[in-house]
Amino acid sequence: MREQETTFIGKITAGATHELMNVFATIRETSGLMEDLLALEGKTPFPHREKFGKILIIIQEQVNRGMEISGRLNKFAHSMDEPILPINNP
């Protein structure tokens, strides 16, 4: 691949992964808020509190997984920012 094409692919991938990480961060913050709301002691008992708690744990685990995958792909995409150097074979 030519350097221009590699740079273009890197920029597109870096931008997309950055936006994906923003989506995951929003989901993480929202699920954290839901967890806080479930932890509040209300006047009315909430019969499905435990089930929702388990679901929120799954959501948070998957968000962490998605952030890790996106972060690695983002790092790879940014590696294309470096100039391509020839390898000298001895």
N, C-alpha and C positions, 0 to 999 in steps of 0.2 A: 504494500500500500504506500502511496506517496505521502509525504509529510503533511501536505495540506489536508488530505482526506483523513489522516490519523488525528490531526488537530481538531478538525470539524467533529468527528465522531466522539472524541474526548469531551469537547465542550457540550455537545448535545447530551451525552450520557451524564456528565457532571451536573448539568442543570436539572435533568429529570430526576436524578437520585436526590438532589437537594430538595426538590419539591416533594418527593415521596417521604423524605424524612420529616418535612413540615407536616404532612398528613398524619404520619405516625405520632408526632409530638402532640398534635391536637387530640388524637384519639387517646393517648396516654393521659393528658391533662383532664379530658372529659371523664374517662373511666375513674381517675383518681377522685374527681368531684363526686361521682356517683357513689364511690366507696365511702367517702366522707358522709354523704347524705344517709347511706344505709347504717352508718355507725351511730347516727343521732338517735337518742332515745325519744321517741314520740309518744304522744298520748294514746295513739291507736297502734296496736301491735301489727307488725308487718309479717304475714304468715310465710312469705317466700324469701325472707332475708338471707337465709343460709344458701339457697339455690343461686340467688343473685350474686352473693359473695363468691361462690365457686366460679360462676360465669365470668365475673370481673377478673379473677385470677388468670383464667384462660386467656381473656382478652389482653391483659397486661403481658403475659408470657409471649403471645404471638406478636404484639407490638415490639417487644424487645428483640424478638427474632427478626422481624422485618427491618428494624433499625440497624441491626448488626449486618444483615445482608446488604442493605442499601449503603451503609457506611463503607463496607469493603468494595462494593462496585464504584462508589464515589472516589475512593482512594485510587483504585485502578484507573478510573477516567482521568483523574488529575495527574497520573503518572505520564500521560500523553502530553502534558504541558512541557515536559523536558525534551530537549532536542534529541534526535536520533543520532547516536554515535556509532561509528563502525567498530567492530570487534576485531582486534588484531590477533591472528592465530600465530603462535610461535613456530 
